[in-house]
Amino acid sequence: MMNPYGFSVYIAATIANAVSSLALWMGPVLLTIKEILSPMLGFSLFLKAKPHCPLFPTSLNELPDDVLLEIFLSLPAHPTCLIRTSLVCKRWRSLIQDRQFVSRFRKLHQKLPVLGFFSNSTRIPRFIPTGDPPNSVATAAFSLPDSCWNVLGCRHSLVLLVSSTWNQLQVWNPMTGSRKHVPVNPDADSRFNYGIVPESQATVVCAAGHKDSGDCHSCPFLIVWVFTCTRYAYASRYSSEIGSWHQLVSSPTPSEVDSRPSILIENILYWPLKSKYILAFELATSKLYHIECPPETHTVFRRNVHIMKAEDGGLGLAALTEFNLRLWAQETDAAGVTEWVLRRTIQLDALLPLKVSSAPPVNNHLAGGRPARILGLVEDDDLFFIWTRIGVFEVQLKSMQCKKVFETDVSATVLPYTGFYSTGTVDRPRESIGDVDDI
C-alpha cells in the first residue's frame, strides 16, 4: 500500500505532468481545463493574481524545492518531458537544468531516450526527431553548421563532425550548443595514399571514464582516429586536456575501415571493416588488432552485419538476411579460447506489420533489392532501426516490440542521438505560450 507521502508525490507528479503539457497551449485553453479539473480534484485550482505568472495554481507555487525535485524525478523519461516541464517558469527550469538533478534523473531512469537520428544522406533531412510536435525536440537545435559537415558518431551527448574534405573536425554538444574545433590528425597524410586522404573513421569518447553513453556536458573528451592504407591500420588519439594528437599505433589489416560508426564495449572501440572483419582499439593499452567475424556471416551483405553489445555486456554481432536476424556473441572457454557463438535467431517479419514482407521492391541502390536493412542501433541498448520498403521501424529485441519511426525510401545509415533533453526547446505550434516568468 502506498504511504501518504508517496501518494502525495504521485498526485503532485500527475498534476505537474499535466500542467507541463498544458503549458504548450494558449491561456484560454488552460482556463477551460482548470474549470474541468477543479471539481474532479475536490478543490479549486485558482490562478495567481500576479500578472507575471498567470498560468499556475498557488498550491504548486508554494511547494518547496525539495518536494518539486521529487515530483520531477517521478516524471516519465519521455524525450521531451523534462523540457516541457522546464517551460513552465524560470524556477522550474532552474531546478531541472541543475547538473545534480539531471544526474539523479538519469540514474533513476537508466536508459536514455532517443531524441532523433542524424544522417549523412542528402536525400533525407540531416536530423530527424522522434515523435511528432509537440512531443519532439526542435530540429533547429540539432541543425548541422552547413551541408559540408558529416556526422561520424554520437556518444556521451557529443556529436563528432568532419568536414567534407576531412581537413577539420568539430566536437558539438547540441544540449549546450558548445562547439569545439579540433585539428585533423596529421598522421592521416594524403601522401600515404597517392594524394588521397586514407580511408578513415573517428569517434569521440568521454575522458572521465564513463562506462555507458550517458549525458556528459562538461567532461574532457578523447577522439580516436583510425585509418587504413596499404594493408595496415593506424590509430591515434586526441585529448582535449592536452590539445594534441599522440600515440600513433599500427597493425596489419585484411581490409579497409568502413564508414559506419564505432561501438564502445568495455573500454574497447570496435569499427566494422569492409570485409568480414572488425577493427578493435583498446583505450587503456592503445592496442590495435582485428577480429574475424563468424564464417556464417561472410556472405551476408556487409551493411547488414552490425557490431553490438551482447546480452552479457561483451562483444556481439547482428547479421540480417532477408528478415532473419541472427545474434552472435564472443565467448571464452576454460582454456582461454575465444569463439563466436550463435545466441539467438529472430524472425523480424513475425514482428513487423504483415504488409512489410509483401511490399514491392523500391529503387534503392543502398538496399540492393533487399527487403530489410539494419540502419543503426543504440549502443547501450538492444534497440535496432530497421529499414523496410514501407518505412523505418525501431525493434526492441528484449520485449520483441516494434513501431514505425519515420517514412523514407532511403536506406542510409542513421546515427541515433540519445539524452535527457532539458536545455532547449520542443517543436510546438507558433501560437503557444511565449516567454515564461518566475514563480
RODO-2510 file (C-alpha; in nm, 4 decimals, decimal comma):
residues 439
     n   res          X          Y          Z
     1     m     0,0000     0,0000     0,0000
     2     m     0,1337     0,3428    -0,0920
     3     n     0,2295     0,5616     0,2074
     4     p     0,0723     0,9099     0,2425
     5     y     0,3900     1,0876     0,1303
     6     g     0,4264     0,8635    -0,1741
     7     f     0,0615     0,9160    -0,2637
     8     s     0,1030     1,2940    -0,2331
     9     v     0,4057     1,2859    -0,4598
    10     y     0,2144     1,0701    -0,7078
    11     i    -0,0789     1,3140    -0,7164
    12     a     0,1524     1,6155    -0,7426
    13     a     0,3557     1,4487    -1,0169
    14     t     0,0383     1,3761    -1,2123
    15     i    -0,0676     1,7376    -1,1829
    16     a     0,2811     1,8623    -1,2715
    17     n     0,2971     1,6432    -1,5794
    18     a    -0,0458     1,7588    -1,6923
    19     v     0,0411     2,1226    -1,6280
    20     s     0,3702     2,0930    -1,8186
    21     s     0,1817     1,9535    -2,1153
    22     l    -0,0791     2,2267    -2,0903
    23     a     0,1973     2,4858    -2,0827
    24     l     0,2290     2,4329    -2,4558
    25     w    -0,1257     2,5600    -2,5108
    26     m    -0,2706     2,9089    -2,5013
    27     g    -0,4006     3,0671    -2,1825
    28     p    -0,7742     3,0335    -2,2675
    29     v    -0,7335     2,6597    -2,3049
    30     l    -0,5748     2,6421    -1,9591
    31     l    -0,8666     2,8319    -1,8111
    32     t    -1,1116     2,5851    -1,9629
    33     i    -0,9150     2,2851    -1,8346
    34     k    -0,8886     2,4478    -1,4911
    35     e    -1,2655     2,4679    -1,4679
    36     i    -1,2917     2,0980    -1,5556
    37     l    -1,0175     1,9804    -1,3167
    38     s    -1,1251     2,1777    -1,0098
    39     p    -1,4422     1,9760    -0,9290
    40     m    -1,2687     1,6486    -1,0197
    41     l    -0,9842     1,7144    -0,7742
    42     g    -1,2197     1,8314    -0,4998
    43     f    -1,0590     2,1725    -0,4580
    44     s    -1,0320     2,4874    -0,6604
    45     l    -0,7329     2,5424    -0,8867
    46     f    -0,7146     2,9208    -0,8722
    47     l    -0,4682     3,1275    -1,0682
    48     k    -0,2322     3,3786    -0,9147
    49     a    -0,3386     3,7383    -0,9373
    50     k     0,0168     3,8418    -1,0162
    51     p     0,0411     3,9250    -1,3882
    52     h     0,3896     3,7772    -1,4292
    53     c     0,2747     3,4167    -1,3636
    54     p    -0,0893     3,3723    -1,4707
    55     l    -0,0894     3,0011    -1,5517
    56     f    -0,0317     2,8127    -1,2281
    57     p    -0,2231     2,7204    -0,9138
    58     t    -0,0919     2,8697    -0,5915
    59     s    -0,0739     2,5235    -0,4330
    60     l     0,2045     2,4244    -0,6715
    61     n     0,3779     2,7609    -0,6450
    62     e     0,4165     2,7196    -0,2696
    63     l     0,5813     2,3771    -0,2814
    64     p     0,9434     2,3851    -0,1567
    65     d     1,2268     2,2989    -0,3943
    66     d     1,2965     1,9566    -0,2446
    67     v     0,9341     1,8487    -0,2964
    68     l     0,9330     1,9791    -0,6524
    69     l     1,2522     1,7865    -0,7230
    70     e     1,0922     1,4647    -0,6003
    71     i     0,7965     1,5329    -0,8273
    72     f     1,0216     1,5961    -1,1258
    73     l     1,2140     1,2758    -1,0584
    74     s     0,8900     1,0800    -1,0907
    75     l     0,8163     1,2217    -1,4362
    76     p     0,8425     0,9704    -1,7226
    77     a     1,1668     0,9555    -1,9205
    78     h     0,9993     1,0804    -2,2363
    79     p     1,2339     1,2630    -2,4749
    80     t     1,0605     1,5967    -2,4210
    81     c     0,9019     1,5549    -2,0779
    82     l     1,1739     1,7414    -1,8889
    83     i     1,1902     2,0253    -2,1337
    84     r     0,8137     2,0698    -2,1434
    85     t     0,8129     2,0894    -1,7655
    86     s     1,1036     2,3347    -1,7703
    87     l     0,8976     2,5677    -1,9916
    88     v     0,6558     2,6299    -1,7047
    89     c     0,8600     2,9022    -1,5348
    90     k     1,2147     3,0139    -1,4559
    91     r     1,2132     2,8454    -1,1152
    92     w     1,1240     2,5052    -1,2579
    93     r     1,3695     2,5473    -1,5432
    94     s     1,6480     2,6288    -1,2973
    95     l     1,5725     2,3185    -1,0888
    96     i     1,5548     2,0867    -1,3908
    97     q     1,8714     2,2169    -1,5533
    98     d     2,0733     2,1700    -1,2359
    99     r     2,3502     1,9170    -1,3012
   100     q     2,2811     1,7193    -0,9826
   101     f     1,9136     1,6808    -1,0738
   102     v     1,9949     1,5639    -1,4278
   103     s     2,2380     1,3095    -1,2810
   104     r     1,9760     1,1798    -1,0343
   105     f     1,7109     1,1638    -1,3051
   106     r     1,9391     0,9681    -1,5335
   107     k     2,0399     0,7195    -1,2615
   108     l     1,6756     0,6639    -1,1743
   109     h     1,5571     0,6064    -1,5315
   110     q     1,8718     0,4297    -1,6567
   111     k     1,8089     0,4180    -2,0323
   112     l     1,8397     0,7400    -2,2256
   113     p     1,5560     0,8094    -2,4688
   114     v     1,6313     0,8504    -2,8388
   115     l     1,5777     1,2165    -2,9296
   116     g     1,6319     1,1666    -3,3014
   117     f     1,8631     1,0480    -3,5772
   118     f     2,1445     1,2090    -3,7702
   119     s     2,2101     1,1080    -4,1289
   120     n     2,4707     1,1970    -4,3889
   121     s     2,2333     1,1365    -4,6779
   122     t     2,1374     1,4329    -4,8961
   123     r     1,8017     1,2735    -4,9798
   124     i     1,6538     1,2950    -4,6302
   125     p     1,6776     1,5585    -4,3524
   126     r     2,0133     1,5608    -4,1755
   127     f     1,8333     1,5316    -3,8398
   128     i     1,5015     1,3519    -3,7901
   129     p     1,3434     1,3954    -3,4436
   130     t     1,1478     1,1101    -3,2902
   131     g     0,7793     1,1681    -3,2325
   132     d     0,5561     1,4446    -3,3647
   133     p     0,5146     1,8008    -3,2359
   134     p     0,4696     1,8867    -2,9566
   135     n     0,6305     1,5611    -2,8409
   136     s     0,9589     1,6102    -3,0243
   137     v     1,2705     1,8206    -2,9858
   138     a     1,3179     2,1209    -3,2099
   139     t     1,5113     2,0363    -3,5249
   140     a     1,6758     2,3808    -3,5173
   141     a     1,8685     2,2853    -3,2022
   142     f     2,0199     1,9900    -3,3903
   143     s     2,0984     2,1614    -3,7201
   144     l     2,4449     2,0998    -3,8622
   145     p     2,6660     2,4047    -3,9339
   146     d     2,6154     2,3508    -4,3081
   147     s     2,5874     2,0726    -4,5644
   148     c     2,9657     2,0382    -4,5881
   149     w     2,9840     1,8651    -4,2491
   150     n     2,9232     1,4931    -4,1927
   151     v     2,8451     1,3120    -3,8684
   152     l     3,0950     1,0442    -3,7651
   153     g     2,9304     0,9378    -3,4411
   154     c     2,7348     1,0320    -3,1267
   155     r     2,8299     0,9415    -2,7711
   156     h     2,8058     1,0951    -2,4213
   157     s     2,5812     1,3755    -2,5568
   158     l     2,8574     1,4736    -2,8028
   159     v     2,8460     1,4655    -3,1817
   160     l     3,1676     1,4329    -3,3808
   161     l     3,1617     1,6150    -3,7155
   162     v     3,4111     1,6114    -4,0006
   163     s     3,4358     1,8456    -4,2969
   164     s     3,3735     1,7005    -4,6416
   165     t     3,7459     1,7270    -4,7236
   166     w     3,8495     1,5643    -4,3931
   167     n     4,0664     1,8626    -4,3025
   168     q     3,8715     1,9737    -3,9948
   169     l     3,6909     1,8097    -3,7012
   170     q     3,4322     1,9568    -3,4691
   171     v     3,3015     1,8259    -3,1358
   172     w     2,9485     1,9553    -3,0859
   173     n     2,7124     1,9265    -2,7900
   174     p     2,3558     2,0011    -2,9064
   175     m     2,2422     2,0056    -2,5420
   176     t     2,4552     2,3087    -2,4581
   177     g     2,5259     2,4447    -2,8056
   178     s     2,9020     2,4307    -2,7490
   179     r     3,1277     2,3592    -3,0492
   180     k     3,4986     2,2856    -3,0263
   181     h     3,7126     2,2749    -3,3383
   182     v     3,9873     2,0142    -3,3412
   183     p     4,2815     1,9990    -3,5816
   184     v     4,2841     1,6920    -3,8024
   185     n     4,5160     1,4037    -3,7315
   186     p     4,8445     1,4938    -3,9045
   187     d     4,9307     1,1234    -3,9323
   188     a     4,6479     1,0671    -4,1835
   189     d     4,8573     1,2350    -4,4514
   190     s     4,7339     1,2117    -4,8082
   191     r     5,0923     1,1284    -4,9126
   192     f     5,0305     0,7854    -4,7582
   193     n     4,7631     0,7177    -5,0185
   194     y     4,8774     0,8685    -5,3510
   195     g     4,7371     1,2130    -5,2792
   196     i     4,4028     1,0897    -5,1400
   197     v     4,3063     1,1007    -4,7723
   198     p     4,3242     0,7391    -4,6490
   199     e     4,0051     0,5501    -4,5632
   200     s     3,9332     0,6989    -4,2214
   201     q     3,6910     0,6922    -3,9319
   202     a     3,6911     0,8693    -3,5980
   203     t     3,4884     0,8677    -3,2805
   204     v     3,4508     1,0721    -2,9627
   205     v     3,4628     0,9302    -2,6088
   206     c     3,4232     1,0923    -2,2687
   207     a     3,7644     1,1022    -2,0988
   208     a     3,6149     1,0863    -1,7479
   209     g     3,5786     0,7091    -1,7505
   210     h     3,2058     0,6755    -1,8229
   211     k     3,1135     0,3131    -1,8890
   212     d     2,7996     0,3951    -2,0844
   213     s     2,6760     0,6557    -2,3298
   214     g     2,5157     0,8843    -2,0755
   215     d     2,4999     1,2615    -2,0542
   216     c     2,8386     1,4303    -2,0319
   217     h     2,8221     1,8053    -2,0795
   218     s     3,1465     1,9321    -1,9314
   219     c     3,3937     1,6438    -1,9095
   220     p     3,7105     1,6356    -2,1202
   221     f     3,6921     1,4147    -2,4270
   222     l     3,9058     1,1903    -2,6424
   223     i     3,8919     1,1481    -3,0195
   224     v     4,0218     0,8226    -3,1637
   225     w     4,1045     0,8388    -3,5338
   226     v     4,1643     0,5208    -3,7328
   227     f     4,2631     0,4914    -4,0973
   228     t     4,3717     0,2118    -4,3266
   229     c     4,6286     0,2241    -4,6021
   230     t     4,8410    -0,0344    -4,7873
   231     r     4,7084    -0,3275    -4,5807
   232     y     4,7806    -0,1595    -4,2467
   233     a     4,5511     0,0050    -3,9926
   234     y     4,6637     0,3062    -3,7911
   235     a     4,5142     0,4692    -3,4820
   236     s     4,5916     0,7773    -3,2757
   237     r     4,4200     0,9744    -3,0020
   238     y     4,3430     1,3393    -2,9426
   239     s     4,2968     1,4636    -2,5851
   240     s     4,1023     1,7817    -2,5197
   241     e     4,3013     1,8237    -2,1977
   242     i     4,6363     1,8158    -2,3774
   243     g     4,5165     1,9645    -2,7059
   244     s     4,7201     1,7413    -2,9357
   245     w     4,7302     1,4045    -3,1127
   246     h     4,9576     1,1326    -2,9790
   247     q     5,0344     0,7598    -2,9686
   248     l     5,0143     0,6508    -3,3321
   249     v     4,9920     0,2706    -3,3410
   250     s     4,9611     0,0342    -3,6361
   251     s     4,8654    -0,3234    -3,7121
   252     p     4,8275    -0,5348    -4,0273
   253     t     4,4692    -0,5427    -4,1509
   254     p     4,2912    -0,7593    -4,4097
   255     s     4,0523    -0,4845    -4,5187
   256     e     3,9796    -0,1128    -4,5191
   257     v     3,7787     0,0561    -4,2450
   258     d     3,4087     0,1040    -4,3155
   259     s     3,2260     0,4374    -4,2971
   260     r     2,9821     0,3233    -4,0269
   261     p     3,0286     0,4448    -3,6661
   262     s     3,2135     0,2672    -3,3879
   263     i     3,0695     0,0780    -3,0910
   264     l     3,2178     0,1162    -2,7402
   265     i     3,2123    -0,2052    -2,5336
   266     e     3,4041    -0,2499    -2,2070
   267     n     3,6528     0,0282    -2,2842
   268     i     3,7253    -0,1120    -2,6309
   269     l     3,6251     0,0632    -2,9522
   270     y     3,5151    -0,1520    -3,2450
   271     w     3,4778    -0,0482    -3,6090
   272     p     3,3477    -0,2622    -3,8944
   273     l     3,5920    -0,3275    -4,1754
   274     k     3,4657    -0,3588    -4,5305
   275     s     3,5147    -0,7328    -4,5498
   276     k     3,4492    -0,9992    -4,2847
   277     y     3,6494    -0,8373    -4,0033
   278     i     3,6236    -0,5987    -3,7085
   279     l     3,8908    -0,3469    -3,6070
   280     a     3,9453    -0,3152    -3,2296
   281     f     4,1249    -0,0452    -3,0305
   282     e     4,1749    -0,0800    -2,6531
   283     l     4,1577     0,2602    -2,4848
   284     a     4,3581     0,1506    -2,1805
   285     t     4,6525    -0,0017    -2,3693
   286     s     4,6253     0,1567    -2,7182
   287     k     4,6417    -0,1952    -2,8612
   288     l     4,5111    -0,2214    -3,2192
   289     y     4,4063    -0,5504    -3,3782
   290     h     4,1405    -0,7151    -3,5944
   291     i     3,8829    -0,9891    -3,5275
   292     e     3,7306    -1,2182    -3,7857
   293     c     3,3506    -1,2293    -3,7997
   294     p     3,1721    -1,5684    -3,7803
   295     p     3,2177    -1,7622    -4,1085
   296     e     2,8375    -1,7869    -4,1371
   297     t     2,8223    -1,4071    -4,1807
   298     h     3,0845    -1,3803    -4,4552
   299     t     2,8266    -1,3995    -4,7350
   300     v     2,5825    -1,1572    -4,5705
   301     f     2,5571    -0,8071    -4,7194
   302     r     2,8202    -0,6183    -4,5189
   303     r     2,5903    -0,3323    -4,4192
   304     n     2,3548    -0,5875    -4,2651
   305     v     2,6293    -0,7093    -4,0313
   306     h     2,6496    -0,4781    -3,7291
   307     i     2,8643    -0,4772    -3,4186
   308     m     2,6596    -0,4674    -3,0983
   309     k     2,6832    -0,5205    -2,7242
   310     a     2,5881    -0,8768    -2,6338
   311     e     2,3455    -0,9577    -2,3511
   312     d     2,6363    -1,0292    -2,1141
   313     g     2,7966    -0,6932    -2,1982
   314     g     3,0666    -0,8351    -2,4255
   315     l     3,1253    -0,8149    -2,7991
   316     g     2,8299    -0,9178    -3,0117
   317     l     2,7326    -0,9192    -3,3764
   318     a     2,3983    -0,8958    -3,5576
   319     a     2,3536    -1,0328    -3,9102
   320     l     2,0368    -0,9806    -4,1137
   321     t     1,9441    -1,1966    -4,4139
   322     e     1,6034    -1,1158    -4,5623
   323     f     1,4033    -1,0941    -4,2338
   324     n     1,6171    -1,3432    -4,0428
   325     l     1,8175    -1,1648    -3,7702
   326     r     2,0910    -1,3739    -3,6081
   327     l     2,2635    -1,2555    -3,2910
   328     w     2,6172    -1,3724    -3,2161
   329     a     2,8402    -1,3256    -2,9112
   330     q     3,2063    -1,3904    -2,8394
   331     e     3,2648    -1,6409    -2,5600
   332     t     3,5868    -1,7581    -2,3972
   333     d     3,6079    -2,1155    -2,2708
   334     a     3,8027    -2,2505    -1,9714
   335     a     4,1138    -2,2973    -2,1860
   336     g     4,1096    -1,9293    -2,2846
   337     v     3,9941    -1,9932    -2,6424
   338     t     3,7574    -1,7280    -2,7776
   339     e     3,4966    -1,8145    -3,0376
   340     w     3,1718    -1,6856    -3,1813
   341     v     2,8517    -1,8469    -3,0534
   342     l     2,5078    -1,8049    -3,2117
   343     r     2,2881    -1,6906    -2,9252
   344     r     1,9553    -1,6150    -3,0853
   345     t     1,7605    -1,6042    -3,4121
   346     i     1,4696    -1,3651    -3,4617
   347     q     1,2223    -1,3656    -3,7489
   348     l     1,1563    -0,9948    -3,7964
   349     d     0,8664    -1,0492    -4,0353
   350     a     0,6784    -1,2019    -3,7405
   351     l     0,7170    -0,8716    -3,5501
   352     l     0,6715    -0,6214    -3,8314
   353     p     0,3354    -0,5447    -3,9958
   354     l     0,2187    -0,8023    -4,2476
   355     k     0,2444    -0,5619    -4,5410
   356     v     0,6220    -0,5236    -4,4842
   357     s     0,7069    -0,8641    -4,6292
   358     s     0,4671    -0,8252    -4,9221
   359     a     0,5659    -0,4716    -5,0236
   360     p     0,7039    -0,4433    -5,3793
   361     p     1,0766    -0,3640    -5,4302
   362     v     1,1854     0,0005    -5,4376
   363     n     1,4546     0,1634    -5,6468
   364     n     1,7172     0,1896    -5,3740
   365     h     2,0789     0,1118    -5,4603
   366     l     2,1852     0,1060    -5,0938
   367     a     1,9359    -0,1675    -5,0121
   368     g     2,0370    -0,3621    -5,3230
   369     g     1,6909    -0,5133    -5,3660
   370     r     1,6890    -0,6486    -5,0111
   371     p     1,3577    -0,6238    -4,8219
   372     a     1,5180    -0,5045    -4,4984
   373     r     1,8389    -0,3417    -4,3819
   374     i     1,9922    -0,2511    -4,0463
   375     l     2,0355     0,1274    -4,0468
   376     g     2,1762     0,1618    -3,6964
   377     l     2,1379     0,0726    -3,3309
   378     v     2,1618     0,2263    -2,9859
   379     e     2,4999     0,1420    -2,8360
   380     d     2,3848     0,0765    -2,4768
   381     d     2,0501    -0,0780    -2,5593
   382     d     1,9029    -0,3618    -2,7626
   383     l     1,7219    -0,1142    -2,9869
   384     f     1,7688    -0,1599    -3,3638
   385     f     1,6488     0,0580    -3,6503
   386     i     1,5412    -0,1458    -3,9495
   387     w     1,4669    -0,0060    -4,2946
   388     t     1,1873    -0,1756    -4,4855
   389     r     1,0080    -0,0943    -4,8089
   390     i     0,7306     0,0815    -4,6183
   391     g     0,9415     0,2806    -4,3709
   392     v     1,1881     0,2592    -4,0829
   393     f     1,0967     0,0651    -3,7686
   394     e     1,2574     0,0527    -3,4261
   395     v     1,2789    -0,3027    -3,2934
   396     q     1,3342    -0,3757    -2,9230
   397     l     1,4923    -0,7194    -2,9041
   398     k     1,4144    -0,7996    -2,5393
   399     s     1,0494    -0,7037    -2,5484
   400     m     1,0094    -0,8141    -2,9134
   401     q     0,8170    -0,4952    -2,9821
   402     c     0,8430    -0,2676    -3,2820
   403     k     0,6977     0,0589    -3,4052
   404     k     0,7347     0,2751    -3,7109
   405     v     0,9515     0,5817    -3,6511
   406     f     0,9590     0,7577    -3,9869
   407     e     0,8818     0,7219    -4,3564
   408     t     1,1583     0,7046    -4,6146
   409     d     1,2581     0,5101    -4,9209
   410     v     1,6260     0,5819    -4,8475
   411     s     1,8143     0,3102    -4,6567
   412     a     2,1030     0,5313    -4,5427
   413     t     2,2883     0,4725    -4,2159
   414     v     2,1372     0,6613    -3,9219
   415     l     2,3176     0,7673    -3,6052
   416     p     2,0775     0,7745    -3,3067
   417     y     2,1214     1,0572    -3,0584
   418     t     2,0150     0,9830    -2,7006
   419     g     1,9816     1,2006    -2,3944
   420     f     1,7554     1,3680    -2,1411
   421     y     1,6969     1,6931    -2,3230
   422     s     1,6419     1,9749    -2,0733
   423     t     1,8170     2,2814    -2,2116
   424     g     1,6456     2,3773    -2,5374
   425     t     1,3002     2,3834    -2,6878
   426     v     1,0482     2,1407    -2,8287
   427     d     0,8698     2,1692    -3,1588
   428     r     0,5371     2,3313    -3,0872
   429     p     0,2728     2,5474    -3,2566
   430     r     0,3731     2,9075    -3,3128
   431     e     0,0752     3,0350    -3,1131
   432     s     0,1929     2,8503    -2,7991
   433     i     0,2860     3,0362    -2,4849
   434     g     0,5634     3,2892    -2,5062
   435     d     0,8376     3,3646    -2,2552
   436     v     0,7951     3,2109    -1,9111
   437     d     0,8482     3,4122    -1,5991
   438     d     0,9466     3,3388    -1,2434
   439     i     0,7065     3,1865    -0,9916
***
